[in-house]
Amino acid sequence: MFRVIRCLRHLSNTPLRSWRALSTATTTIPTSDQGILPTSRSPIVSELRFFNSITSEQGQIPTYRVLDGIGVPVEGSQLPEHMVLLPTVDNVLYNVQRQGKISFYYGEEATIIGSAAVLAPDDDTARWVSLLWRGFGIDGIMAQCFGNLEDKSGKGRQMPMVCSTLPRHCTRTLAFPQHFGSPAHHFHTISSPLATQIPQAAGVGYALRRDPARRHKNVACVYFGEGAASEGDFHAGMLLASTISCPTIFLARNNGFAISTPAHEQYAGDGIAARGPGYGVDTVRVDGNDILAVMNAVTEARRRCLASGRAVLVEAMTYRVGHHSTSDDSFAYRGRQEVENKKKIDNPITRFRLFMESRGWWNDQEEDDLKSRLKKDVLTALRKAESLKQSDLRDLFTDVYAGEEPWNLREQREELAGLIRKYGEAWQPWQSELKRFRDEGKKVVD
Protein backbone atom coordinates (compact mmCIF):
# COMPACT_ATOMS: atom_id res chain seq x y z
CA MET A 1 0.00 0.00 0.00
CA PHE A 2 2.98 2.34 0.26
CA ARG A 3 2.87 2.45 -3.54
CA VAL A 4 -0.75 3.56 -3.47
CA ILE A 5 -0.15 6.36 -0.98
CA ARG A 6 3.10 7.56 -2.54
CA CYS A 7 1.28 8.10 -5.81
CA LEU A 8 -1.13 10.52 -4.16
CA ARG A 9 1.61 13.14 -3.96
CA HIS A 10 2.06 12.99 -7.74
CA LEU A 11 -1.67 13.00 -8.41
CA SER A 12 -2.38 15.94 -6.15
CA ASN A 13 0.34 18.07 -7.75
CA THR A 14 -0.66 17.30 -11.33
CA PRO A 15 -2.61 20.12 -13.00
CA LEU A 16 -5.85 19.51 -14.85
CA ARG A 17 -4.25 20.04 -18.25
CA SER A 18 -1.65 17.37 -17.49
CA TRP A 19 -4.35 14.90 -16.49
CA ARG A 20 -6.19 15.45 -19.72
CA ALA A 21 -2.98 14.91 -21.64
CA LEU A 22 -2.28 11.72 -19.73
CA SER A 23 -5.76 10.36 -20.27
CA THR A 24 -5.63 10.94 -24.00
CA ALA A 25 -2.08 9.72 -24.51
CA THR A 26 -2.51 6.40 -22.74
CA THR A 27 -3.29 3.19 -24.55
CA THR A 28 -6.95 2.42 -23.83
CA ILE A 29 -9.26 -0.54 -24.03
CA PRO A 30 -12.37 -0.01 -26.15
CA THR A 31 -15.58 0.30 -24.18
CA SER A 32 -17.07 -2.68 -25.97
CA ASP A 33 -14.25 -4.87 -24.64
CA GLN A 34 -14.45 -3.84 -21.02
CA GLY A 35 -16.69 -6.81 -20.31
CA ILE A 36 -18.13 -7.60 -16.90
CA LEU A 37 -16.83 -7.62 -13.36
CA PRO A 38 -15.26 -10.95 -12.35
CA THR A 39 -17.54 -13.29 -10.32
CA SER A 40 -20.61 -11.27 -11.34
CA ARG A 41 -22.60 -10.24 -14.40
CA SER A 42 -22.25 -6.53 -13.69
CA PRO A 43 -21.14 -4.65 -16.85
CA ILE A 44 -18.07 -2.40 -16.57
CA VAL A 45 -18.57 1.29 -17.38
CA SER A 46 -16.19 4.26 -17.38
CA GLU A 47 -18.78 6.91 -16.49
CA LEU A 48 -19.50 7.68 -12.85
CA ARG A 49 -23.29 7.74 -12.65
CA PHE A 50 -25.44 7.59 -9.51
CA PHE A 51 -29.01 6.28 -9.71
CA ASN A 52 -32.10 6.40 -7.52
CA SER A 53 -34.54 4.16 -9.36
CA ILE A 54 -34.52 0.77 -11.06
CA THR A 55 -36.74 -0.37 -13.93
CA SER A 56 -36.91 -3.67 -15.75
CA GLU A 57 -35.42 -2.11 -18.88
CA GLN A 58 -32.18 -1.08 -17.19
CA GLY A 59 -30.66 -4.53 -16.84
CA GLN A 60 -28.04 -5.28 -14.21
CA ILE A 61 -26.47 -2.41 -12.28
CA PRO A 62 -23.13 -1.45 -13.89
CA THR A 63 -19.79 -1.14 -12.09
CA TYR A 64 -17.78 2.07 -12.43
CA ARG A 65 -14.07 1.66 -13.20
CA VAL A 66 -11.11 3.91 -14.07
CA LEU A 67 -8.21 1.41 -14.36
CA ASP A 68 -8.44 -1.98 -15.98
CA GLY A 69 -6.85 -5.11 -14.56
CA ILE A 70 -3.36 -4.16 -15.77
CA GLY A 71 -3.44 -0.55 -14.67
CA VAL A 72 -4.46 1.05 -17.97
CA PRO A 73 -7.19 3.74 -17.92
CA VAL A 74 -10.28 2.45 -19.71
CA GLU A 75 -11.67 4.40 -22.63
CA GLY A 76 -13.76 7.37 -21.55
CA SER A 77 -12.55 7.37 -17.95
CA GLN A 78 -11.49 10.59 -16.27
CA LEU A 79 -8.55 10.52 -13.90
CA PRO A 80 -8.77 12.63 -10.73
CA GLU A 81 -7.89 16.30 -11.07
CA HIS A 82 -6.70 16.51 -7.46
CA MET A 83 -6.53 14.41 -4.33
CA VAL A 84 -7.28 15.21 -0.73
CA LEU A 85 -4.16 14.59 1.32
CA LEU A 86 -4.79 14.21 5.02
CA PRO A 87 -1.70 13.67 7.17
CA THR A 88 1.86 13.75 5.92
CA VAL A 89 2.26 11.34 3.04
CA ASP A 90 5.43 9.80 4.42
CA ASN A 91 3.76 8.97 7.73
CA VAL A 92 0.87 7.32 5.90
CA LEU A 93 3.33 5.28 3.88
CA TYR A 94 4.69 3.84 7.09
CA ASN A 95 1.32 3.35 8.72
CA VAL A 96 -0.40 1.54 5.88
CA GLN A 97 2.45 -0.86 5.28
CA ARG A 98 2.71 -1.56 9.00
CA GLN A 99 -1.00 -2.19 9.03
CA GLY A 100 -0.44 -4.93 6.51
CA LYS A 101 2.26 -6.46 8.71
CA ILE A 102 -0.17 -6.72 11.60
CA SER A 103 -3.49 -8.01 10.30
CA PHE A 104 -4.58 -6.08 7.24
CA TYR A 105 -6.59 -8.39 5.02
CA TYR A 106 -4.92 -8.10 1.66
CA GLY A 107 -7.28 -7.83 -1.29
CA GLU A 108 -9.50 -4.88 -0.27
CA GLU A 109 -6.81 -2.20 -0.07
CA ALA A 110 -8.21 -0.04 -2.86
CA THR A 111 -11.68 0.17 -1.29
CA ILE A 112 -10.49 1.04 2.20
CA ILE A 113 -7.55 3.34 1.42
CA GLY A 114 -9.27 5.04 -1.51
CA SER A 115 -12.30 6.01 0.56
CA ALA A 116 -10.31 7.05 3.63
CA ALA A 117 -8.18 9.32 1.47
CA VAL A 118 -11.05 11.52 0.31
CA LEU A 119 -12.93 11.87 3.59
CA ALA A 120 -12.21 15.04 5.55
CA PRO A 121 -10.08 14.59 8.69
CA ASP A 122 -13.07 15.53 10.86
CA ASP A 123 -15.66 13.40 9.11
CA ASP A 124 -16.99 10.77 11.51
CA THR A 125 -16.15 7.18 10.68
CA ALA A 126 -15.46 3.81 12.27
CA ARG A 127 -13.05 1.94 10.01
CA TRP A 128 -9.68 1.58 11.68
CA VAL A 129 -7.70 2.32 8.51
CA SER A 130 -9.01 5.87 8.83
CA LEU A 131 -7.16 6.10 12.14
CA LEU A 132 -3.89 5.30 10.43
CA TRP A 133 -4.64 7.76 7.68
CA ARG A 134 -5.47 10.49 10.19
CA GLY A 135 -2.25 10.12 12.14
CA PHE A 136 -3.21 7.74 14.96
CA GLY A 137 0.11 6.06 14.34
CA ILE A 138 1.51 2.57 14.38
CA ASP A 139 2.47 2.89 18.05
CA GLY A 140 -1.19 3.45 18.89
CA ILE A 141 -2.15 0.41 16.85
CA MET A 142 0.48 -1.74 18.55
CA ALA A 143 -0.54 -0.47 21.98
CA GLN A 144 -4.13 -1.55 21.40
CA CYS A 145 -3.00 -4.90 20.04
CA PHE A 146 -1.07 -5.66 23.21
CA GLY A 147 -3.38 -3.74 25.56
CA ASN A 148 -0.39 -2.03 27.17
CA LEU A 149 -0.24 1.18 29.20
CA GLU A 150 0.00 3.28 26.01
CA ASP A 151 -3.37 2.02 24.78
CA LYS A 152 -5.32 5.27 24.92
CA SER A 153 -8.33 3.97 23.01
CA GLY A 154 -9.37 1.23 25.43
CA LYS A 155 -6.75 0.80 28.17
CA GLY A 156 -6.61 -2.88 27.32
CA ARG A 157 -10.32 -3.41 27.99
CA GLN A 158 -11.52 -3.96 24.45
CA MET A 159 -12.07 -7.54 23.32
CA PRO A 160 -8.91 -9.02 21.77
CA MET A 161 -8.90 -11.30 18.76
CA VAL A 162 -5.72 -13.29 18.18
CA CYS A 163 -3.77 -12.31 15.08
CA SER A 164 -2.32 -14.99 12.81
CA THR A 165 0.58 -12.83 11.62
CA LEU A 166 2.35 -12.86 15.00
CA PRO A 167 6.13 -13.01 14.43
CA ARG A 168 7.88 -16.05 15.84
CA HIS A 169 9.89 -14.13 18.43
CA CYS A 170 6.81 -12.78 20.24
CA THR A 171 6.04 -14.39 23.57
CA ARG A 172 2.74 -12.60 24.27
CA THR A 173 -0.65 -12.68 22.63
CA LEU A 174 -1.16 -10.09 19.92
CA ALA A 175 -4.77 -9.00 19.54
CA PHE A 176 -6.47 -8.20 16.27
CA PRO A 177 -6.66 -4.38 16.11
CA GLN A 178 -10.33 -3.84 15.52
CA HIS A 179 -11.91 -2.31 18.62
CA PHE A 180 -10.57 1.21 18.55
CA GLY A 181 -12.03 4.52 19.56
CA SER A 182 -10.54 8.01 19.27
CA PRO A 183 -12.62 11.17 19.78
CA ALA A 184 -9.63 13.25 18.70
CA HIS A 185 -9.72 11.55 15.30
CA HIS A 186 -13.53 11.58 15.00
CA PHE A 187 -13.45 7.81 15.21
CA HIS A 188 -16.35 6.01 16.89
CA THR A 189 -15.61 2.93 18.95
CA ILE A 190 -16.05 -0.28 17.02
CA SER A 191 -18.36 -2.98 18.37
CA SER A 192 -18.11 -6.70 17.66
CA PRO A 193 -21.80 -7.48 16.98
CA LEU A 194 -22.50 -7.59 13.28
CA ALA A 195 -23.99 -4.48 11.63
CA THR A 196 -24.55 -2.46 14.82
CA GLN A 197 -22.50 0.36 13.32
CA ILE A 198 -25.03 0.96 10.51
CA PRO A 199 -27.93 2.49 12.48
CA GLN A 200 -25.33 4.18 14.71
CA ALA A 201 -23.89 5.92 11.65
CA ALA A 202 -27.35 7.10 10.63
CA GLY A 203 -27.71 8.63 14.09
CA VAL A 204 -24.29 10.28 13.81
CA GLY A 205 -25.30 11.77 10.46
CA TYR A 206 -28.50 13.11 12.00
CA ALA A 207 -26.49 14.68 14.84
CA LEU A 208 -24.16 16.33 12.30
CA ARG A 209 -27.14 17.81 10.47
CA ARG A 210 -28.50 19.25 13.74
CA ASP A 211 -25.17 20.80 14.71
CA PRO A 212 -24.89 24.31 13.18
CA ALA A 213 -21.09 24.16 13.36
CA ARG A 214 -20.88 20.94 11.34
CA ARG A 215 -24.00 21.11 9.19
CA HIS A 216 -23.09 21.04 5.46
CA LYS A 217 -19.47 20.59 6.49
CA ASN A 218 -19.11 16.98 7.66
CA VAL A 219 -20.54 13.56 6.90
CA ALA A 220 -20.57 10.21 8.63
CA CYS A 221 -19.17 7.22 6.76
CA VAL A 222 -19.91 3.63 7.76
CA TYR A 223 -18.24 0.51 6.34
CA PHE A 224 -19.82 -2.93 6.29
CA GLY A 225 -19.74 -6.12 4.27
CA GLU A 226 -22.49 -7.67 2.21
CA GLY A 227 -22.99 -10.15 5.03
CA ALA A 228 -23.82 -7.33 7.45
CA ALA A 229 -26.32 -6.06 4.88
CA SER A 230 -28.35 -9.21 5.58
CA GLU A 231 -28.92 -8.05 9.14
CA GLY A 232 -31.98 -6.10 10.22
CA ASP A 233 -29.72 -3.29 11.40
CA PHE A 234 -28.86 -2.52 7.79
CA HIS A 235 -32.48 -1.84 6.92
CA ALA A 236 -33.06 0.07 10.15
CA GLY A 237 -30.08 2.31 9.39
CA MET A 238 -31.06 2.88 5.78
CA LEU A 239 -34.66 3.64 6.70
CA LEU A 240 -33.60 6.07 9.41
CA ALA A 241 -31.12 7.87 7.14
CA SER A 242 -33.60 8.15 4.29
CA THR A 243 -36.60 9.39 6.26
CA ILE A 244 -34.96 11.99 8.52
CA SER A 245 -32.26 13.07 6.06
CA CYS A 246 -28.90 12.05 7.48
CA PRO A 247 -25.66 12.99 5.62
CA THR A 248 -24.27 9.46 5.90
CA ILE A 249 -22.24 7.48 3.35
CA PHE A 250 -23.11 3.79 3.52
CA LEU A 251 -20.11 1.98 2.02
CA ALA A 252 -20.79 -1.70 1.41
CA ARG A 253 -17.70 -3.79 0.72
CA ASN A 254 -19.06 -6.69 -1.31
CA ASN A 255 -16.11 -9.08 -1.13
CA GLY A 256 -17.96 -12.23 -2.09
CA PHE A 257 -18.17 -13.96 1.28
CA ALA A 258 -19.86 -13.43 4.65
CA ILE A 259 -17.28 -15.52 6.51
CA SER A 260 -17.99 -18.81 4.72
CA THR A 261 -21.31 -17.93 3.04
CA PRO A 262 -20.85 -16.95 -0.61
CA ALA A 263 -22.71 -13.95 -1.96
CA HIS A 264 -25.07 -16.02 -4.12
CA GLU A 265 -26.45 -17.64 -0.95
CA GLN A 266 -26.94 -14.28 0.78
CA TYR A 267 -29.30 -12.59 -1.65
CA ALA A 268 -31.15 -13.28 -4.88
CA GLY A 269 -31.23 -9.66 -6.08
CA ASP A 270 -28.64 -7.53 -7.83
CA GLY A 271 -26.25 -7.07 -4.94
CA ILE A 272 -26.50 -4.36 -2.29
CA ALA A 273 -26.76 -1.42 -4.69
CA ALA A 274 -30.21 -2.57 -5.80
CA ARG A 275 -31.57 -1.79 -2.32
CA GLY A 276 -30.65 1.90 -2.37
CA PRO A 277 -33.47 3.15 -4.59
CA GLY A 278 -35.99 1.34 -2.39
CA TYR A 279 -35.06 3.80 0.33
CA GLY A 280 -34.85 6.76 -2.02
CA VAL A 281 -31.08 6.94 -1.62
CA ASP A 282 -28.63 7.94 -4.37
CA THR A 283 -26.57 4.84 -5.19
CA VAL A 284 -23.52 3.82 -7.19
CA ARG A 285 -21.60 0.59 -7.72
CA VAL A 286 -17.84 0.86 -8.10
CA ASP A 287 -14.95 -1.48 -8.82
CA GLY A 288 -13.55 -1.88 -5.31
CA ASN A 289 -10.16 -3.02 -6.62
CA ASP A 290 -9.65 0.25 -8.50
CA ILE A 291 -8.44 2.89 -6.05
CA LEU A 292 -8.98 5.78 -8.47
CA ALA A 293 -12.56 4.72 -9.14
CA VAL A 294 -13.21 4.41 -5.39
CA MET A 295 -11.77 7.86 -4.73
CA ASN A 296 -13.89 9.40 -7.47
CA ALA A 297 -17.06 7.66 -6.30
CA VAL A 298 -16.64 8.50 -2.60
CA THR A 299 -15.68 12.10 -3.41
CA GLU A 300 -18.93 12.51 -5.34
CA ALA A 301 -20.89 10.65 -2.67
CA ARG A 302 -19.58 13.02 -0.02
CA ARG A 303 -20.43 16.05 -2.17
CA ARG A 304 -23.98 14.79 -2.58
CA CYS A 305 -24.32 14.17 1.16
CA LEU A 306 -23.25 17.71 1.97
CA ALA A 307 -25.30 19.34 -0.78
CA SER A 308 -28.56 17.52 -0.03
CA GLY A 309 -28.10 16.53 3.60
CA ARG A 310 -29.17 13.02 2.61
CA ALA A 311 -27.59 9.57 2.65
CA VAL A 312 -25.71 7.93 -0.25
CA LEU A 313 -25.06 4.21 -0.79
CA VAL A 314 -21.79 3.05 -2.40
CA GLU A 315 -21.28 -0.63 -3.20
CA ALA A 316 -17.62 -1.53 -3.78
CA MET A 317 -17.18 -4.83 -5.60
CA THR A 318 -14.00 -6.51 -4.36
CA TYR A 319 -12.71 -9.88 -3.21
CA ARG A 320 -11.51 -11.11 0.19
CA VAL A 321 -8.20 -12.82 -0.49
CA GLY A 322 -7.38 -13.50 3.16
CA HIS A 323 -9.24 -15.62 5.66
CA HIS A 324 -12.10 -13.91 7.48
CA SER A 325 -10.30 -14.23 10.82
CA THR A 326 -7.69 -16.37 12.50
CA SER A 327 -10.40 -18.90 13.38
CA ASP A 328 -11.41 -19.23 9.73
CA ASP A 329 -9.91 -21.57 7.15
CA SER A 330 -11.33 -20.18 3.91
CA PHE A 331 -9.95 -23.07 1.86
CA ALA A 332 -12.62 -25.25 3.45
CA TYR A 333 -15.26 -23.47 1.36
CA ARG A 334 -13.34 -22.14 -1.65
CA GLY A 335 -10.52 -23.43 -3.80
CA ARG A 336 -6.95 -22.42 -3.14
CA GLN A 337 -6.45 -21.86 -6.87
CA GLU A 338 -9.35 -19.42 -6.93
CA VAL A 339 -7.57 -17.26 -4.37
CA GLU A 340 -4.24 -17.49 -6.18
CA ASN A 341 -5.90 -16.45 -9.43
CA LYS A 342 -7.40 -13.42 -7.74
CA LYS A 343 -3.99 -12.36 -6.46
CA LYS A 344 -2.67 -12.39 -10.00
CA ILE A 345 -5.63 -11.31 -12.13
CA ASP A 346 -7.49 -8.71 -10.10
CA ASN A 347 -4.92 -7.53 -7.58
CA PRO A 348 -5.61 -3.90 -6.53
CA ILE A 349 -2.00 -3.24 -5.55
CA THR A 350 -0.57 -4.67 -8.75
CA ARG A 351 -3.08 -2.75 -10.82
CA PHE A 352 -2.11 0.56 -9.25
CA ARG A 353 1.60 -0.27 -9.23
CA LEU A 354 1.52 -0.81 -12.98
CA PHE A 355 -0.26 2.51 -13.40
CA MET A 356 2.38 4.27 -11.30
CA GLU A 357 5.24 2.63 -13.15
CA SER A 358 3.76 3.63 -16.49
CA ARG A 359 3.91 7.25 -15.28
CA GLY A 360 7.50 6.93 -14.06
CA TRP A 361 6.48 7.41 -10.42
CA TRP A 362 7.75 4.09 -9.06
CA ASN A 363 10.35 1.43 -9.76
CA ASP A 364 11.60 -1.85 -8.33
CA GLN A 365 14.56 -0.32 -6.51
CA GLU A 366 12.38 2.18 -4.64
CA GLU A 367 10.03 -0.61 -3.69
CA ASP A 368 12.77 -2.88 -2.34
CA ASP A 369 14.38 -0.06 -0.35
CA LEU A 370 11.12 0.99 1.25
CA LYS A 371 10.08 -2.57 2.06
CA SER A 372 13.36 -3.14 3.88
CA ARG A 373 13.03 0.07 5.88
CA LEU A 374 9.40 -0.57 6.78
CA LYS A 375 10.07 -4.10 7.96
CA LYS A 376 12.75 -2.84 10.33
CA ASP A 377 10.50 -0.09 11.71
CA VAL A 378 7.57 -2.45 12.18
CA LEU A 379 9.57 -4.94 14.20
CA THR A 380 11.03 -2.14 16.32
CA ALA A 381 7.56 -0.82 17.15
CA LEU A 382 6.28 -4.31 17.88
CA ARG A 383 9.13 -5.10 20.29
CA LYS A 384 8.55 -1.82 22.10
CA ALA A 385 4.84 -2.53 22.56
CA GLU A 386 5.57 -6.05 23.74
CA SER A 387 7.97 -4.82 26.43
CA LEU A 388 5.56 -2.36 28.08
CA LYS A 389 3.35 -3.25 31.02
CA GLN A 390 -0.41 -3.15 30.87
CA SER A 391 -2.42 -0.26 32.28
CA ASP A 392 -3.38 -0.14 35.96
CA LEU A 393 -5.60 -3.05 36.91
CA ARG A 394 -7.90 -0.47 38.50
CA ASP A 395 -8.67 0.87 35.02
CA LEU A 396 -10.90 -2.15 34.60
CA PHE A 397 -13.47 -0.28 36.70
CA THR A 398 -12.81 3.38 35.92
CA ASP A 399 -14.19 5.74 33.24
CA VAL A 400 -16.68 3.19 32.01
CA TYR A 401 -19.61 5.09 33.49
CA ALA A 402 -19.77 8.81 34.21
CA GLY A 403 -20.53 10.05 37.72
CA GLU A 404 -20.74 7.85 40.79
CA GLU A 405 -19.48 4.29 40.52
CA PRO A 406 -22.43 1.90 40.00
CA TRP A 407 -23.15 -0.59 42.77
CA ASN A 408 -22.45 -3.61 40.59
CA LEU A 409 -18.99 -2.36 39.61
CA ARG A 410 -18.24 -1.53 43.23
CA GLU A 411 -19.14 -5.07 44.27
CA GLN A 412 -16.95 -6.56 41.55
CA ARG A 413 -14.02 -4.28 42.47
CA GLU A 414 -14.31 -5.21 46.14
CA GLU A 415 -14.47 -8.90 45.26
CA LEU A 416 -11.32 -8.62 43.14
CA ALA A 417 -9.57 -6.68 45.92
CA GLY A 418 -10.37 -9.53 48.31
CA LEU A 419 -8.91 -12.11 45.94
CA ILE A 420 -5.74 -10.05 45.48
CA ARG A 421 -5.29 -9.85 49.28
CA LYS A 422 -5.80 -13.60 49.54
CA TYR A 423 -3.71 -14.85 46.62
CA GLY A 424 -1.57 -11.87 45.51
CA GLU A 425 1.32 -12.65 47.84
CA ALA A 426 0.69 -16.32 48.50
CA TRP A 427 0.29 -17.91 45.06
CA GLN A 428 2.92 -17.65 42.34
CA PRO A 429 0.52 -17.61 39.34
CA TRP A 430 -1.26 -14.57 40.81
CA GLN A 431 2.07 -12.89 41.57
CA SER A 432 3.23 -13.33 37.98
CA GLU A 433 -0.03 -12.11 36.53
CA LEU A 434 -0.21 -9.02 38.74
CA LYS A 435 3.30 -7.98 37.72
CA ARG A 436 2.05 -7.48 34.17
CA PHE A 437 0.08 -4.43 35.33
CA ARG A 438 1.63 -1.05 36.04
CA ASP A 439 0.07 -0.81 39.51
CA GLU A 440 0.48 -4.57 40.16
CA GLY A 441 -3.09 -4.49 41.45
CA LYS A 442 -2.24 -2.28 44.44
CA LYS A 443 -4.62 0.51 43.41
CA VAL A 444 -7.51 -1.96 43.43
CA VAL A 445 -6.73 -2.90 47.02
CA ASP A 446 -6.21 0.69 48.23
N, C-alpha and C positions, 0 to 999 in steps of 0.2 A: 503493500500500500504506500510505501514511501515514494514509489514512482508516480502514483496517482496524485499525491499531495504536492510533490515537487512541481508537477506540470501546472498547477494552479497559478504559480508565480508567472509563468510564461503567458498563460491564457489571460490573466488579469491585466497584463501590461501590453497586450496586443490590441492596437486600434481597430476600429470597425472596418476601415478600408483593407487592412491586412487580412482580417478574417474573410472578407469577401473574396480577396485574391486567393487565399488558401483553399476556400471551398470550391472555387471554379477551376483551380489548377490541379486538384487531386483527381486521380483515377477513380471513377465512380462505378457503381453497379446499377444497371438499369432498374427502374422501379418494377418492371414486370418480372424481374428475376429475384426480387427480394424475398419471395416465398412466404413461409409461415414461421411462427415461433416454434422452436423445438419443443416436443412433448405436448403440443396443443395444436389447434387448427386456427389460431388467431393470426390473421394476415398482418404482415409487417408494413408500416407506413412511415413516411419521413416527415409528415406534417403533424405538428402538435395541435390536437383538436379535442376540446372537452365536449361532453354531451350531457344532456339531462332528460333524455327520453329515448325509448327503444321501440321500434316498430318491426313488424315481421319482414319488411322489405330490406332492412339494414344488414342482415346477415350477422356473422359473428363480430364481436367487438374487436377492432384492430389494436395492434401494439405499436406504440411510437418508438422509433429508433433513430439514432444519429450515426453511430458507428456499426459497421457490420462485424462479423465474427473475426475478421483479421485486421480490425482497426482502421478500415477505410470508410470515410464518410459516404453514406448512401446518397443516391441521386435525389436532389431536392431538399436535403437536410440543411439546416442552418446551425452553424457552430456558435457557441456563446460569444457575445460581444464583450462581456466582462464577468468576472467572478467575484463573489463576496468572500474575502479572506477574513477569518476571525482572529485567532491568535497568531503568533509568529509562525511562519511556515516551517522553519527548522524545528521548532518544538513539536509541531504536529507530526513531522516526519518521524521523529523519535517515538512519540506516543503511539501512533497507529501501528508501527512495526512491533513495538513492545506488546501492544494489545494482541497481535497475532501470536507472539511467543507465549502468551499466557493461556488464553482459551478462546481466541477469536475464531469463529467458525468460517473457515475459508469457503468462498463460493458466493457470498452475498455482499462482498465489499463495495461494489458499485452502488447498490441500493442504499446502504447505510451511510457510507462516507459522502456520497453525492448529495443526499438530502441534508445531512448535518452541515455541509459546507454552505448551503444557501439560506439556512435559517439564521435569524438575527441572534446575537449572543444572549439577548434577554427574552427570546421566545421561550415559552415553557414547554418542556419535553420530558421524556422519561426513557430514553434509550441511551445506555451507558457510553456508547461511542461519542455522543454529544459532549459528555464530560471531558473526554480526552481532547476533543476538538476545541473546547472552550478553556483549556488550560488547567484542568483538574490535576493532571500530571500522573506520570507512571508511579511515583512514590505513593500517591494517594490510592491508586489502584492496588498496588502491592500491600499497602497497609490494610485495606479492606479484605484482601484475600487471606491474610494471616490473622486478621483481627487484633493487630498489635496496638500499642498505645498511641500511635500516630493515625489511627483510623478515626477520622473526624466525622465520617458519615454515619457510623453506627456503633462505634466503640466496641466492636466485636460482638454485638448482639444480634446482628442480622443472620439469617439462616445460611450456613455454608453449604456449598455443593462441591464435592471433590473434583478437582481438575485432572484430566488425564495427561496433560502435558507437563507434569511435574518433573523437573530434572532429577537425575539419579542421585545427586549429592544431597538433596534436601532430606531432612530428617523429621520435618513437621508436615502436617496436613495443609495443603494449599486449597483454599476454597475457590469456587467458581465466582468471579466478580460480577454479580448480577444485582445485588440488593443495595444499591447506592441511594444516596439522597444528598443534595447540596443546594440549600436555598441561595447561596451566593452565585451559583451557576444556573439558577432557574430550573433546577432539576428535581422533579418530584420522586419521592421514594418509590422504588419498585416493589411490588408485591408478587408473591409466588402464585397465588391462584390465577387460573387462566382467564384472561380477558377482563379482569377487574379494572384495568387501566383505561378501557374504552369509555365507559360512562363517566369515569373520573375526568378524562380529558374534555368531555363535553361540558362538564361543570366548570373546569378551569377556563375554557373558552367563554362561557357565559360570564364568569367573574371578570375576565379581561374586558368584555364589552361593557360591563357596568362601571368599570374604573375609568374615570375621565382622563387620568394620566396615561393610561395604556390603551384606551379605545382607539382603534384605527392605527395603532402602532405595533402591536404584538399579536401573535397567534399562539395557539397551543398545537402541538404536533404529537400524535400518538402512533406508535408502531405496534403491529400485531401480525401474526401469521394467518394463513387461511384456515388453520385449525381453530384458532380463537374466534374467527368469524362464524363458526358453527355454534358458538355459545349465545345464550340469551342476552348476555351483557352487550354483545355487538349491536343487536337490534335496539336495545334500550338506549345505548349511546347515540346511535344514528338518529333515532326518533327524537331524542331530547335535543340534539344539535340542530335538527331540521325544523323543529317546531318553535323553538325559542331563539333561533338565530345565534349560533355560537361560532366564532371564528376559529374553527378547529380543523386541522388537516388530519384526516384518517388515512394512514399509510399502511396498506396491507401488503405484506411481503409474501407473495404466493410462491413458495419454494418447492411445491410438489408433494410435501409430506407433512402430516400432523403427527409427529413422532413416527409411528410405523404405518399410519393410515394414508394411503395415496389419495391425491386430490380427487380422482374419479369416484372414490367411495365417500367423499365428503359432501358433494353437491352434484346435482344433475344439470344445473343451469350453466350459464356462460361465465364461470368464475365469480369473483367478488365484485368486479366492476358493474355487473348487471344489476346489482342491488341498489346502486346509488340513485338512479332515477326514481325508483320506488319511494324514496324519501325526499325527492325533489332536490337532490344534491348534485352539483356539478361534479363530473367524474371523468377520469382519464386512465387508460391502461398504458404502461410504459415498459420497455425492455429493462428489467432490473439488473442486467449484466452490462449495461451501457451507462457509464457514469455521466457522460455528457447529456444523454437523454433524461436521466433522473434529475440532474441539476436543472435542466430546462423546465421539466414538468413541475417540480416542486417550487421553483421560482414563480411560475405562473399560478400555481395553486395558492401560494402565499399571497400573491397580489390580489387574487380573487377574494380570498378570505378577508383581507383588509378593506377592499373596496366595497364589498357587499355586507360584511359582517356575518357571513354565513359559512357553513362547513363545506369542505371539498374532500372527495374521496379519490385517492391515488392507488391503483393496484400495480405493484411492481412484480413482473414475472421473472423469477429467478430459479435457482436450483440449490438445494442444500447438499453440498458435497460432503461435509463432515457428519458425524453421528449427532443425533439430537442432544445427547448428554453423555456423560461418562458411564451411565447405566444402560446405554442403548448400543446395541450392535446392529447397525443399519444393514449389514450384509445378510441378516436373517430374513429381510423382506425386500431386498433389491440386489441385483447382480453387481459384483465387484467391477465387472467390465463396464457396466453402465456409468458408474462413478468415474472410472478412469477416462472414459470417452468425454465426459462432461469437462474434466480438467483440461483436456486438450482442445476440444471443439468450441466450447462456449465459455471459456475462462475469462472473467471480467478483467483480471490483472493483465493477462497476456494481450487481450484486445487493446487495452489502453497503452500498454508498453509499446506495442507495435505502432500505435498512432504517435506516441511521443518520439520514438526513434525515427519515424518518417519525417518528423519536423526538425530533427537534429537536436532534440532537447534531452536525450538520454543515450547512454551507451553501456556496454557490458562492463567496462572498467569502473565507471561510476557506481554501477550496481554492486559489484563485488566489494569495492571499498566501503560503501555504506553498510552493506550487510555485515561485514566484519566489525565495524565500529558499533553498530547497533547490538550485535550479539554480546559484545563485551559490556556495554552499558546495561543491558537487560540483566545479565547475571550479577553485576555489581549491585543493582537495585534490589534484586531478589535476595541476595545474601544479607543485605542490610536489613530488609524487612524481617527476614527469618531470625535475626539475632536480637531483635527488640522484644521486650516483655509485653504482655497484654495490658490493657487498661486496668484501672483499679477494679477489684471484684465488686466493690460497692456500686460501680456504675450499672450493674445489673438491675438496680432498683431506682436509680435516679433519672431525672429528666425524661421519664416515660409519660408521666401525667403532670400537668401544671397544677400549682397550688399545693394543698396539703396532701401528704402521702396517703393513698387509700389504705383501708384497713387490711385488705387481702395482701397487699405488698408488704405491709408492716409485719404481718404474721409470717410471711415467707422469709423476710429478712431476719427476723428473730429466730426462726427455726434454723436457718443456715448458720447464724452466729453461734447457736448452741452446738451444732455439729462441729464447727471449727474449734470451739473450746474443748470439745470431747476428743476429737481425733487429730487436730492440727499439730499437736506436739507429741502425740503418742503413736501415730501410725505413719510409716514411711511413705506409702502411696499418697496420703493427704499432704504430707510435707512437700513432696516433689511437685504435686499439682499446684499448691498454693504459691510456690516460688515462681511460677510462670507469670503471676500477676504483679503489677508494680507495687501495690500495697500489701501483697502477700496475705490478703484477707483481713488485715488488722483493722482497716476502717469499717468493716462490717461488724466487728466485735465491739469497737468503741461506742 
